Amino acid sequence: MTLEEQEELHLRIATAASLNDPNINPERIVHDILSRHEENVPLYPGPKGSINETDQIIQQKIASNDHALWDSIFSIIEKGQIDALDHFVQLGFKINSPHPYRQQYPIFAAVRASQTNMMRHLINNHAEVDCWSAIPPTSMFQKPDMERSRTPLMAAAEQGNLNICKILCETAFADPMLVAPDGQTAQRLAARNGYKEIVLYLPANRGGVLKRLKCLFRPKEDLIM
């Protein structure tokens, strides 16, 4: 197999896995690809953007904001499968749209998974770096918490990932002075978790006191679905 055919094989397997296809058959995929040497007719999306039946189903699911498909794409992002993500983008997936249930953006998912290359790829494809994503709920009975939403930079600072913080600030020009709805800043989140290098790297922002107090005394019932 040529290098291009090997890349196509990996992409087709990753796409099928992302759709939880129980009938993944690598041998059949290899056979389909190699059969082109005889038929000279592409059986899978070719370089000209042809669409097969599976891709049409994916396009329909993208258009309808199918939760399961979004979960699959986020799984791809969290695993750093750039080629597979690009395939979904070609079919209409918007990287600057939030997950319909999680209320999180793809770049936020990449940062939380410490997928630096995926994050860079999203930035190079014009992902919004100062977008606000909800933090995951602590139980199945809660909604995603937008009152404690975070930017990708805040997520990186909270996790202690200095390298990602530097990339976001110095390459993507993320704003380190933003204040979350609950009054937190990237530097404050780093300090709360003991990441001194990040505290020294990020500029100080003493704003958000009133927001923090409001969030501190917010009734827990507000979070219940």
MDAnalysis code that builds the backbone (N, CA, C; Angstrom):
import MDAnalysis as mda
import numpy as np

u = mda.Universe.empty(675, n_residues=225, atom_resindex=np.repeat(np.arange(225), 3), trajectory=True)
u.add_TopologyAttr("name", ["N", "CA", "C"] * 225)
u.add_TopologyAttr("resid", np.arange(1, 226))
u.add_TopologyAttr("resname", ["MET", "THR", "LEU", "GLU", "GLU", "GLN", "GLU", "GLU", "LEU", "HIS", "LEU", "ARG", "ILE", "ALA", "THR", "ALA", "ALA", "SER", "LEU", "ASN", "ASP", "PRO", "ASN", "ILE", "ASN", "PRO", "GLU", "ARG", "ILE", "VAL", "HIS", "ASP", "ILE", "LEU", "SER", "ARG", "HIS", "GLU", "GLU", "ASN", "VAL", "PRO", "LEU", "TYR", "PRO", "GLY", "PRO", "LYS", "GLY", "SER", "ILE", "ASN", "GLU", "THR", "ASP", "GLN", "ILE", "ILE", "GLN", "GLN", "LYS", "ILE", "ALA", "SER", "ASN", "ASP", "HIS", "ALA", "LEU", "TRP", "ASP", "SER", "ILE", "PHE", "SER", "ILE", "ILE", "GLU", "LYS", "GLY", "GLN", "ILE", "ASP", "ALA", "LEU", "ASP", "HIS", "PHE", "VAL", "GLN", "LEU", "GLY", "PHE", "LYS", "ILE", "ASN", "SER", "PRO", "HIS", "PRO", "TYR", "ARG", "GLN", "GLN", "TYR", "PRO", "ILE", "PHE", "ALA", "ALA", "VAL", "ARG", "ALA", "SER", "GLN", "THR", "ASN", "MET", "MET", "ARG", "HIS", "LEU", "ILE", "ASN", "ASN", "HIS", "ALA", "GLU", "VAL", "ASP", "CYS", "TRP", "SER", "ALA", "ILE", "PRO", "PRO", "THR", "SER", "MET", "PHE", "GLN", "LYS", "PRO", "ASP", "MET", "GLU", "ARG", "SER", "ARG", "THR", "PRO", "LEU", "MET", "ALA", "ALA", "ALA", "GLU", "GLN", "GLY", "ASN", "LEU", "ASN", "ILE", "CYS", "LYS", "ILE", "LEU", "CYS", "GLU", "THR", "ALA", "PHE", "ALA", "ASP", "PRO", "MET", "LEU", "VAL", "ALA", "PRO", "ASP", "GLY", "GLN", "THR", "ALA", "GLN", "ARG", "LEU", "ALA", "ALA", "ARG", "ASN", "GLY", "TYR", "LYS", "GLU", "ILE", "VAL", "LEU", "TYR", "LEU", "PRO", "ALA", "ASN", "ARG", "GLY", "GLY", "VAL", "LEU", "LYS", "ARG", "LEU", "LYS", "CYS", "LEU", "PHE", "ARG", "PRO", "LYS", "GLU", "ASP", "LEU", "ILE", "MET"])
u.atoms.positions = np.array([
    [0.844, -1.200, 0.000],
    [0.000, 0.000, 0.000],
    [0.877, 1.247, 0.000],
    [0.405, 2.267, -0.710],
    [1.127, 3.528, -0.716],
    [0.888, 4.250, 0.606],
    [1.666, 5.321, 0.850],
    [1.512, 6.098, 2.070],
    [0.117, 6.705, 2.156],
    [-0.388, 7.215, 1.033],
    [-1.733, 7.799, 1.013],
    [-2.789, 6.745, 1.341],
    [-2.603, 5.542, 0.816],
    [-3.565, 4.464, 1.078],
    [-3.508, 4.035, 2.542],
    [-2.330, 4.038, 3.142],
    [-2.213, 3.714, 4.563],
    [-2.924, 4.767, 5.420],
    [-2.762, 6.041, 5.046],
    [-3.437, 7.107, 5.778],
    [-4.955, 6.971, 5.652],
    [-5.419, 6.603, 4.461],
    [-6.856, 6.410, 4.259],
    [-7.374, 5.247, 5.101],
    [-6.592, 4.182, 5.190],
    [-6.968, 3.025, 6.006],
    [-7.153, 3.446, 7.457],
    [-6.187, 4.182, 7.976],
    [-6.270, 4.631, 9.374],
    [-7.474, 5.546, 9.578],
    [-7.733, 6.423, 8.615],
    [-8.856, 7.346, 8.731],
    [-10.184, 6.615, 8.731],
    [-10.315, 5.621, 7.848],
    [-11.581, 4.890, 7.763],
    [-11.836, 4.081, 9.029],
    [-10.791, 3.497, 9.586],
    [-10.952, 2.737, 10.827],
    [-11.313, 3.675, 11.969],
    [-10.655, 4.839, 12.045],
    [-10.942, 5.799, 13.117],
    [-12.358, 6.329, 13.005],
    [-12.817, 6.599, 11.779],
    [-14.177, 7.104, 11.576],
    [-15.210, 6.063, 12.000],
    [-14.991, 4.821, 11.619],
    [-15.920, 3.753, 12.002],
    [-15.941, 3.575, 13.511],
    [-14.781, 3.658, 14.139],
    [-14.710, 3.514, 15.594],
    [-15.423, 4.653, 16.287],
    [-15.311, 5.869, 15.734],
    [-15.962, 7.019, 16.351],
    [-17.478, 6.918, 16.298],
    [-17.982, 6.171, 15.306],
    [-19.429, 5.966, 15.171],
    [-19.898, 4.703, 15.880],
    [-18.974, 4.087, 16.636],
    [-19.292, 2.854, 17.364],
    [-19.835, 1.773, 16.436],
    [-19.269, 1.691, 15.254],
    [-19.688, 0.694, 14.269],
    [-19.232, -0.691, 14.722],
    [-20.165, -1.601, 15.018],
    [-19.775, -2.937, 15.497],
    [-19.229, -3.834, 14.386],
    [-19.330, -3.370, 13.148],
    [-18.930, -4.207, 12.016],
    [-17.638, -3.722, 11.363],
    [-16.752, -3.157, 12.180],
    [-15.472, -2.713, 11.641],
    [-14.706, -3.924, 11.116],
    [-14.299, -3.845, 9.854],
    [-13.596, -4.964, 9.223],
    [-12.368, -4.428, 8.489],
    [-11.229, -4.375, 9.173],
    [-10.012, -3.842, 8.535],
    [-9.641, -4.567, 7.251],
    [-9.861, -5.882, 7.220],
    [-9.496, -6.647, 6.022],
    [-10.338, -6.203, 4.828],
    [-11.628, -5.949, 5.068],
    [-12.492, -5.505, 3.969],
    [-12.074, -4.111, 3.485],
    [-11.708, -3.247, 4.446],
    [-11.271, -1.908, 4.075],
    [-10.010, -1.982, 3.217],
    [-9.064, -2.819, 3.640],
    [-7.833, -3.002, 2.858],
    [-8.173, -3.510, 1.461],
    [-9.101, -4.478, 1.396],
    [-9.500, -5.030, 0.096],
    [-10.106, -3.949, -0.790],
    [-10.961, -3.096, -0.212],
    [-11.582, -2.018, -0.981],
    [-10.532, -1.076, -1.554],
    [-9.551, -0.750, -0.720],
    [-8.525, 0.194, -1.156],
    [-7.659, -0.414, -2.251],
    [-7.234, -1.654, -2.048],
    [-6.361, -2.302, -3.029],
    [-7.081, -2.610, -4.335],
    [-8.398, -2.795, -4.258],
    [-9.150, -3.121, -5.464],
    [-9.137, -1.972, -6.467],
    [-8.778, -0.781, -6.013],
    [-8.731, 0.353, -6.937],
    [-7.656, 0.170, -8.002],
    [-6.628, -0.608, -7.641],
    [-5.561, -0.819, -8.620],
    [-6.101, -1.515, -9.865],
    [-7.205, -2.273, -9.681],
    [-7.822, -2.956, -10.810],
    [-8.950, -2.132, -11.401],
    [-9.765, -1.513, -10.499],
    [-10.958, -0.820, -10.971],
    [-10.694, 0.622, -11.372],
    [-9.681, 1.224, -10.726],
    [-9.401, 2.627, -10.958],
    [-10.588, 3.517, -10.633],
    [-11.429, 3.054, -9.719],
    [-12.577, 3.849, -9.271],
    [-12.533, 3.927, -7.759],
    [-12.459, 5.122, -7.173],
    [-12.390, 5.242, -5.714],
    [-13.681, 4.793, -5.056],
    [-13.559, 3.935, -4.046],
    [-14.734, 3.443, -3.327],
    [-14.962, 4.202, -2.023],
    [-14.028, 5.073, -1.665],
    [-14.150, 5.871, -0.437],
    [-13.913, 7.320, -0.812],
    [-14.341, 8.292, 0.001],
    [-14.196, 9.691, -0.392],
    [-12.822, 9.992, -0.966],
    [-12.792, 10.392, -2.216],
    [-11.535, 10.687, -2.882],
    [-11.103, 12.115, -2.665],
    [-9.999, 12.505, -3.256],
    [-9.454, 13.839, -3.036],
    [-10.336, 14.949, -3.570],
    [-11.287, 14.608, -4.445],
    [-12.160, 15.631, -5.009],
    [-13.386, 15.892, -4.137],
    [-13.489, 15.215, -2.997],
    [-14.581, 15.496, -2.079],
    [-15.842, 14.701, -2.346],
    [-15.734, 13.549, -3.012],
    [-16.911, 12.722, -3.253],
    [-17.464, 12.217, -1.926],
    [-18.768, 11.992, -1.872],
    [-19.451, 11.622, -0.631],
    [-20.060, 10.237, -0.767],
    [-19.764, 9.335, 0.190],
    [-20.389, 8.016, 0.161],
    [-21.550, 7.970, 1.151],
    [-22.166, 6.819, 1.260],
    [-23.373, 6.689, 2.082],
    [-23.088, 6.963, 3.555],
    [-21.972, 6.463, 4.059],
    [-21.622, 6.693, 5.464],
    [-21.439, 8.180, 5.735],
    [-20.775, 8.874, 4.828],
    [-20.558, 10.306, 5.000],
    [-21.874, 11.077, 4.982],
    [-22.809, 10.631, 4.170],
    [-24.113, 11.294, 4.128],
    [-24.828, 11.166, 5.474],
    [-24.706, 10.003, 6.102],
    [-25.303, 9.800, 7.429],
    [-24.639, 10.719, 8.443],
    [-23.309, 10.827, 8.362],
    [-22.574, 11.700, 9.275],
    [-23.020, 13.149, 9.091],
    [-23.160, 13.583, 7.846],
    [-23.598, 14.950, 7.570],
    [-24.969, 15.224, 8.174],
    [-25.862, 14.261, 8.073],
    [-27.195, 14.416, 8.650],
    [-27.125, 14.540, 10.174],
    [-26.254, 13.732, 10.782],
    [-26.110, 13.783, 12.239],
    [-25.471, 15.100, 12.690],
    [-24.543, 15.608, 11.904],
    [-23.940, 16.903, 12.220],
    [-24.992, 18.001, 12.152],
    [-25.802, 17.966, 11.102],
    [-26.836, 18.991, 10.911],
    [-27.879, 18.963, 12.012],
    [-28.145, 17.781, 12.567],
    [-29.174, 17.651, 13.606],
    [-28.611, 17.749, 15.018],
    [-27.306, 18.061, 15.136],
    [-26.663, 18.159, 16.455],
    [-26.841, 16.880, 17.268],
    [-26.617, 15.759, 16.612],
    [-26.766, 14.464, 17.273],
    [-25.768, 14.332, 18.431],
    [-26.287, 14.091, 19.648],
    [-25.426, 14.048, 20.832],
    [-24.386, 12.937, 20.743],
    [-24.797, 11.778, 20.254],
    [-23.869, 10.646, 20.179],
    [-22.711, 10.949, 19.235],
    [-23.018, 11.606, 18.117],
    [-21.953, 11.967, 17.185],
    [-21.008, 12.969, 17.826],
    [-21.551, 13.955, 18.530],
    [-20.710, 14.929, 19.226],
    [-19.812, 14.226, 20.249],
    [-20.371, 13.265, 20.964],
    [-19.552, 12.518, 21.934],
    [-18.406, 11.801, 21.225],
    [-18.702, 11.239, 20.054],
    [-17.670, 10.531, 19.291],
    [-16.577, 11.489, 18.833],
    [-16.983, 12.669, 18.361],
    [-15.997, 13.648, 17.897],
    [-15.149, 14.150, 19.058],
    [-15.767, 14.374, 20.211],
    [-14.995, 14.801, 21.377],
    [-14.021, 13.706, 21.809],
    [-14.430, 12.449, 21.656],
    [-13.528, 11.346, 21.968],
    [-12.326, 11.367, 21.031],
    [-12.565, 11.664, 19.766],
    [-11.483, 11.785, 18.788],
    [-10.528, 12.903, 19.186],
    [-11.092, 14.034, 19.607],
    [-10.272, 15.173, 20.029],
    [-9.437, 14.802, 21.246],
    [-10.066, 14.153, 22.210],
    [-9.367, 13.790, 23.449],
    [-8.282, 12.747, 23.217],
    [-8.380, 12.001, 22.118],
    [-7.349, 11.011, 21.773],
    [-6.313, 11.572, 20.807],
    [-6.521, 12.812, 20.354],
    [-5.556, 13.439, 19.463],
    [-5.568, 12.936, 18.044],
    [-6.705, 12.433, 17.565],
    [-6.797, 11.878, 16.216],
    [-7.125, 12.989, 15.209],
    [-6.111, 13.700, 14.793],
    [-6.286, 14.890, 13.958],
    [-6.897, 14.555, 12.603],
    [-6.423, 13.494, 11.941],
    [-6.955, 13.136, 10.625],
    [-8.446, 12.835, 10.683],
    [-8.853, 12.118, 11.724],
    [-10.270, 11.782, 11.861],
    [-11.101, 13.042, 12.084],
    [-10.590, 13.965, 12.900],
    [-11.310, 15.222, 13.117],
    [-11.446, 15.999, 11.817],
    [-10.379, 16.055, 11.041],
    [-10.421, 16.783, 9.773],
    [-11.492, 16.216, 8.843],
    [-11.666, 14.909, 8.892],
    [-12.690, 14.287, 8.049],
    [-14.080, 14.791, 8.444],
    [-14.343, 14.889, 9.743],
    [-15.638, 15.407, 10.197],
    [-15.794, 16.883, 9.829],
    [-14.709, 17.641, 9.916],
    [-14.761, 19.055, 9.535],
    [-15.116, 19.184, 8.056],
    [-14.536, 18.336, 7.230],
    [-14.845, 18.358, 5.799],
    [-16.318, 18.066, 5.544],
    [-16.930, 17.319, 6.448],
    [-18.341, 16.957, 6.289],
    [-19.281, 17.971, 6.945],
    [-18.709, 19.046, 7.511],
    [-19.563, 20.111, 8.027],
    [-19.472, 20.390, 9.509],
    [-18.631, 19.654, 10.243],
    [-18.509, 19.904, 11.676],
    [-17.843, 21.257, 11.917],
    [-18.428, 22.065, 12.808],
    [-17.932, 23.407, 13.105],
    [-17.129, 23.385, 14.409],
    [-15.853, 23.747, 14.321],
    [-15.004, 23.677, 15.513],
    [-15.283, 24.809, 16.497],
    [-16.027, 25.828, 16.063],
    [-16.360, 26.921, 16.971],
    [-17.803, 26.851, 17.446],
    [-18.324, 25.640, 17.501],
    [-19.656, 25.405, 18.060],
    [-19.506, 24.537, 19.305],
    [-20.338, 24.778, 20.336],
    [-20.227, 23.988, 21.557],
    [-20.993, 22.673, 21.466],
    [-20.548, 21.713, 22.232],
    [-21.270, 20.447, 22.369],
    [-22.698, 20.765, 22.833],
    [-23.724, 20.225, 22.170],
    [-25.111, 20.606, 22.477],
    [-25.555, 20.292, 23.899],
    [-24.920, 19.322, 24.562],
    [-25.284, 19.044, 25.948],
    [-24.203, 19.511, 26.911],
    [-22.972, 19.174, 26.635],
    [-21.889, 19.519, 27.560],
    [-21.616, 21.015, 27.629],
    [-22.011, 21.747, 26.573],
    [-21.724, 23.188, 26.480],
    [-20.217, 23.453, 26.581],
    [-19.446, 22.634, 25.887],
    [-17.995, 22.784, 25.833],
    [-17.563, 22.859, 24.372],
    [-16.493, 23.615, 24.138],
    [-15.967, 23.766, 22.790],
    [-14.855, 22.743, 22.534],
    [-14.642, 22.375, 21.264],
    [-13.600, 21.399, 20.948],
    [-12.229, 21.756, 21.498],
    [-11.822, 23.018, 21.424],
    [-10.497, 23.379, 21.913],
    [-10.405, 23.203, 23.425],
    [-11.502, 23.410, 24.134],
    [-11.534, 23.190, 25.578],
    [-11.311, 21.719, 25.889],
    [-11.957, 20.846, 25.089],
    [-11.790, 19.407, 25.278],
    [-10.342, 18.996, 25.015],
    [-9.704, 19.595, 24.006],
    [-8.315, 19.280, 23.696],
    [-7.392, 19.692, 24.837],
    [-7.651, 20.868, 25.411],
    [-6.817, 21.353, 26.517],
    [-6.998, 20.484, 27.749],
    [-8.216, 20.153, 28.085],
    [-8.467, 19.326, 29.267],
    [-7.829, 17.947, 29.129],
    [-7.710, 17.470, 27.893],
    [-7.079, 16.163, 27.658],
    [-5.573, 16.294, 27.464],
    [-5.046, 17.522, 27.592],
    [-3.610, 17.790, 27.402],
    [-3.126, 17.349, 26.022],
    [-3.989, 17.491, 25.029],
    [-3.638, 17.146, 23.649],
    [-3.091, 18.398, 22.960],
    [-1.789, 18.644, 23.157],
    [-1.170, 19.861, 22.657],
    [-1.232, 19.972, 21.135],
    [-0.924, 18.889, 20.427],
    [-0.941, 18.942, 18.960],
    [-2.351, 19.182, 18.429],
    [-3.338, 18.543, 19.055],
    [-4.724, 18.773, 18.642],
    [-5.112, 20.226, 18.896],
    [-4.705, 20.768, 20.038],
    [-5.004, 22.157, 20.343],
    [-4.374, 23.086, 19.311],
    [-3.106, 22.840, 18.975],
    [-2.436, 23.653, 17.958],
    [-3.169, 23.568, 16.621],
    [-3.606, 22.361, 16.277],
    [-4.318, 22.157, 15.009],
    [-5.616, 22.963, 14.998],
    [-6.338, 22.955, 16.091],
    [-7.582, 23.719, 16.171],
    [-7.306, 25.215, 16.074],
    [-6.251, 25.671, 16.741],
    [-5.883, 27.090, 16.667],
    [-5.534, 27.472, 15.232],
    [-4.765, 26.619, 14.555],
    [-4.396, 26.891, 13.166],
    [-5.610, 26.925, 12.249],
    [-6.698, 26.295, 12.690],
    [-7.942, 26.300, 11.913],
    [-8.939, 27.304, 12.475],
    [-8.388, 28.308, 13.167],
    [-9.148, 29.480, 13.613],
    [-10.147, 29.188, 14.733],
    [-9.785, 28.284, 15.617],
    [-10.625, 28.055, 16.794],
    [-10.552, 29.284, 17.701],
    [-11.684, 29.648, 18.277],
    [-11.747, 30.770, 19.207],
    [-11.126, 30.352, 20.536],
    [-10.078, 31.057, 20.972],
    [-9.353, 30.624, 22.170],
    [-9.938, 31.190, 23.465],
    [-10.750, 32.231, 23.374],
    [-11.332, 32.817, 24.588],
    [-12.794, 32.411, 24.764],
    [-13.160, 31.264, 24.220],
    [-14.532, 30.777, 24.363],
    [-14.755, 30.253, 25.784],
    [-16.005, 30.299, 26.224],
    [-16.359, 29.863, 27.580],
    [-17.051, 28.508, 27.528],
    [-16.508, 27.551, 28.254],
    [-17.064, 26.194, 28.298],
    [-17.477, 25.845, 29.720],
    [-18.572, 25.119, 29.837],
    [-19.044, 24.707, 31.157],
    [-18.121, 23.640, 31.730],
    [-17.925, 23.673, 33.034],
    [-17.175, 22.588, 33.656],
    [-18.114, 21.400, 33.817],
    [-17.584, 20.182, 33.768],
    [-18.442, 18.996, 33.844],
    [-19.204, 18.945, 35.169],
    [-20.447, 18.459, 35.153],
    [-21.199, 18.313, 36.408],
    [-20.579, 17.240, 37.295],
    [-20.817, 17.358, 38.583],
    [-20.246, 16.395, 39.525],
    [-21.112, 15.153, 39.692],
    [-22.329, 15.183, 39.172],
    [-23.194, 13.998, 39.237],
    [-24.114, 13.987, 38.034],
    [-24.736, 12.843, 37.774],
    [-25.615, 12.690, 36.626],
    [-26.909, 13.483, 36.771],
    [-27.170, 14.018, 37.969],
    [-28.405, 14.757, 38.210],
    [-28.212, 16.265, 38.034],
    [-27.025, 16.682, 37.618],
    [-26.736, 18.095, 37.461],
    [-26.542, 18.480, 36.012],
    [-26.792, 19.749, 35.744],
    [-26.540, 20.307, 34.424],
    [-25.067, 20.710, 34.315],
    [-24.571, 20.863, 33.080],
    [-23.258, 21.492, 32.928],
    [-23.297, 22.877, 33.553],
    [-22.287, 23.236, 34.296],
    [-22.315, 24.446, 35.119],
    [-21.707, 25.634, 34.378],
    [-22.571, 26.436, 33.722],
    [-22.089, 27.605, 32.993],
    [-21.724, 28.749, 33.931],
    [-22.232, 28.740, 35.167],
    [-21.857, 29.793, 36.110],
    [-20.436, 29.593, 36.619],
    [-19.878, 28.438, 36.380],
    [-18.472, 28.191, 36.664],
    [-17.760, 27.802, 35.367],
    [-18.087, 28.522, 34.308],
    [-17.474, 28.216, 33.011],
    [-16.019, 28.671, 32.990],
    [-15.247, 28.084, 32.085],
    [-13.820, 28.328, 32.004],
    [-13.391, 28.508, 30.545],
    [-12.355, 29.309, 30.339],
    [-11.722, 29.402, 29.028],
    [-10.680, 28.282, 28.931],
    [-10.191, 27.985, 27.724],
    [-9.119, 26.988, 27.614],
    [-7.904, 27.346, 28.468],
    [-7.554, 28.622, 28.531],
    [-6.407, 29.033, 29.345],
    [-6.653, 28.741, 30.823],
    [-7.857, 29.001, 31.285],
    [-8.192, 28.710, 32.684],
    [-8.094, 27.216, 32.959],
    [-8.546, 26.407, 32.002],
    [-8.471, 24.952, 32.176],
    [-7.016, 24.498, 32.258],
    [-6.163, 25.047, 31.404],
    [-4.746, 24.674, 31.414],
    [-4.078, 25.114, 32.710],
    [-4.404, 26.322, 33.179],
    [-3.816, 26.829, 34.421],
    [-4.265, 25.998, 35.612],
    [-5.534, 25.616, 35.609],
    [-6.076, 24.833, 36.718],
    [-5.448, 23.448, 36.777],
    [-5.052, 22.917, 35.618],
    [-4.442, 21.587, 35.554],
    [-2.919, 21.642, 35.701],
    [-2.360, 22.852, 35.720],
    [-0.921, 22.976, 35.888],
    [-0.108, 22.738, 34.631],
    [-0.714, 22.963, 33.465],
    [-0.008, 22.724, 32.202],
    [0.597, 24.043, 31.702],
    [1.820, 24.308, 32.118],
    [2.495, 25.563, 31.764],
    [2.737, 25.671, 30.267],
    [3.110, 24.579, 29.619],
    [3.383, 24.606, 28.189],
    [2.167, 25.059, 27.403],
    [1.006, 24.500, 27.718],
    [-0.218, 24.896, 27.017],
    [-0.577, 26.343, 27.340],
    [-0.366, 26.763, 28.575],
    [-0.621, 28.164, 28.938],
    [0.215, 29.095, 28.057],
    [1.482, 28.755, 27.866],
    [2.371, 29.597, 27.062],
    [1.940, 29.616, 25.598],
    [1.555, 28.468, 25.071],
    [1.110, 28.419, 23.677],
    [-0.131, 29.281, 23.493],
    [-1.089, 29.158, 24.408],
    [-2.330, 29.918, 24.302],
    [-2.071, 31.418, 24.394],
    [-1.190, 31.819, 25.287],
    [-0.928, 33.247, 25.488],
    [-0.030, 33.832, 24.408],
    [1.034, 33.120, 24.047],
    [2.057, 33.678, 23.175],
    [1.814, 33.416, 21.690],
    [1.107, 32.337, 21.378],
    [0.843, 32.002, 19.978],
    [-0.579, 32.353, 19.569],
    [-1.535, 32.045, 20.441],
    [-2.946, 32.274, 20.106],
    [-3.499, 33.551, 20.729],
    [-2.689, 34.229, 21.552],
    [-3.070, 35.500, 22.169],
    [-4.334, 35.394, 23.023],
    [-4.425, 34.327, 23.787],
    [-5.527, 34.184, 24.744],
    [-5.417, 35.284, 25.795],
    [-6.542, 35.744, 26.290],
    [-6.577, 36.844, 27.255],
    [-6.468, 36.291, 28.680],
    [-5.356, 36.534, 29.379],
    [-5.200, 36.006, 30.738],
    [-5.931, 36.829, 31.795],
    [-6.525, 37.955, 31.386],
    [-7.182, 38.846, 32.343],
    [-8.680, 38.605, 32.438],
    [-9.187, 37.644, 31.713],
    [-10.628, 37.377, 31.759],
    [-11.034, 36.865, 33.143],
    [-12.237, 37.246, 33.553],
    [-12.781, 36.817, 34.841],
    [-14.007, 35.947, 34.587],
    [-14.014, 34.751, 35.130],
    [-15.131, 33.816, 34.941],
    [-16.376, 34.305, 35.684],
    [-17.548, 33.782, 35.331],
    [-18.777, 34.194, 36.007],
    [-18.756, 33.985, 37.526],
    [-17.918, 33.038, 37.990],
    [-17.823, 32.815, 39.438],
    [-16.657, 33.590, 40.047],
    [-16.070, 34.526, 39.273],
    [-15.021, 35.391, 39.798],
    [-13.608, 34.849, 39.701],
    [-13.423, 33.680, 39.136],
    [-12.096, 33.083, 39.053],
    [-11.334, 33.600, 37.828],
    [-10.014, 33.619, 37.941],
    [-9.129, 33.957, 36.829],
    [-8.166, 32.802, 36.614],
    [-7.467, 32.825, 35.492],
    [-6.513, 31.752, 35.205],
    [-5.448, 31.682, 36.296],
    [-4.917, 32.837, 36.699],
    [-3.866, 32.833, 37.714],
    [-4.386, 32.339, 39.059],
    [-5.592, 32.770, 39.421],
    [-6.160, 32.346, 40.708],
    [-6.395, 30.834, 40.735],
    [-6.831, 30.272, 39.627],
    [-7.055, 28.827, 39.563],
    [-5.744, 28.062, 39.704],
    [-4.680, 28.602, 39.092],
    [-3.364, 27.970, 39.231],
    [-2.882, 28.049, 40.669],
    [-3.087, 29.208, 41.300],
    [-2.642, 29.394, 42.682],
    [-3.395, 28.470, 43.630],
    [-4.681, 28.293, 43.372],
    [-5.500, 27.447, 44.238],
    [-5.014, 26.006, 44.236],
    [-4.395, 25.596, 43.129],
    [-3.903, 24.220, 43.011],
    [-2.391, 24.109, 43.215],
    [-1.770, 25.200, 43.591],
    [-0.351, 25.154, 43.943],
    [0.629, 25.155, 42.792],
    [0.230, 25.669, 41.623],
    [1.127, 25.680, 40.458],
    [1.854, 27.024, 40.405],
    [2.965, 27.121, 41.131],
    [3.671, 28.385, 41.310],
    [4.246, 28.929, 40.010],
    [4.752, 28.057, 39.145],
    [5.332, 28.530, 37.886],
    [4.295, 29.254, 37.035],
    [3.086, 28.723, 37.021],
    [2.021, 29.355, 36.239],
    [1.585, 30.654, 36.897],
    [1.535, 30.674, 38.230],
    [1.186, 31.898, 38.956],
    [2.177, 33.007, 38.599],
    [3.459, 32.680, 38.540],
    [4.480, 33.676, 38.209],
    [4.415, 34.079, 36.737],
    [4.010, 33.147, 35.879],
    [3.957, 33.430, 34.449],
    [2.777, 34.337, 34.088],
    [1.618, 34.077, 34.675],
    [0.412, 34.828, 34.315],
    [0.342, 36.153, 35.064],
    [-0.228, 37.186, 34.441],
    [-0.376, 38.476, 35.126],
    [-1.439, 38.404, 36.216],
    [-1.238, 39.185, 37.251],
    [-2.189, 39.205, 38.370],
    [-3.459, 39.945, 37.973],
    [-4.571, 39.470, 38.461],
    [-5.866, 40.128, 38.245],
    [-6.673, 39.963, 39.524],
    [-6.840, 41.045, 40.236],
    [-7.520, 40.976, 41.531],
    [-9.016, 41.225, 41.436],
    [-9.537, 41.283, 40.211],
    [-10.969, 41.492, 40.041],
    [-11.771, 40.234, 40.330],
    [-13.090, 40.388, 40.326],
    [-13.992, 39.249, 40.479],
    [-14.397, 38.917, 41.894],
    [-14.093, 39.787, 42.873],
    [-14.416, 39.482, 44.269],
    [-15.914, 39.304, 44.467],
    [-16.714, 40.230, 43.943],
    [-18.164, 40.150, 44.118],
    [-18.741, 38.909, 43.435],
    [-18.200, 38.564, 42.287],
    [-18.672, 37.363, 41.591],
    [-18.368, 36.115, 42.409],
    [-17.189, 36.078, 43.043],
    [-16.827, 34.910, 43.849],
    [-17.743, 34.769, 45.052],
    [-18.071, 35.886, 45.668],
    [-18.975, 35.849, 46.822],
    [-20.373, 35.398, 46.408],
    [-20.834, 35.902, 45.268],
    [-22.157, 35.517, 44.782],
    [-22.222, 34.024, 44.506],
    [-21.168, 33.499, 43.881],
    [-21.132, 32.070, 43.556],
    [-21.015, 31.228, 44.819],
    [-20.262, 31.724, 45.799],
    [-20.049, 30.982, 47.036],
    [-21.358, 30.721, 47.765],
    [-22.258, 31.699, 47.721],
    [-23.520, 31.583, 48.451],
    [-24.696, 31.233, 47.547],
    [-24.410, 30.758, 46.346],
    [-25.485, 30.350, 45.445],
    [-26.118, 29.064, 45.935],
    [-27.452, 28.985, 45.973],
    [-28.115, 27.745, 46.402],
    [-27.755, 26.578, 45.505],
    [-27.477, 25.429, 46.094],
    [-27.120, 24.250, 45.315],
    [-28.244, 23.800, 44.410],
    [-29.490, 24.136, 44.775],
    [-30.638, 23.715, 43.980],
    [-30.578, 24.277, 42.562],
    [-29.831, 25.379, 42.380],
    [-29.746, 25.986, 41.066],
    [-29.117, 25.055, 40.039],
    [-28.353, 24.074, 40.520],
    [-27.636, 23.187, 39.616],
    [-28.438, 21.945, 39.233],
    [-29.486, 21.659, 39.980],
    [-30.235, 20.415, 39.744],
    [-31.084, 20.541, 38.501],
    [-31.097, 19.487, 37.714],
    [-31.878, 19.472, 36.476],
    [-33.374, 19.407, 36.802],
])
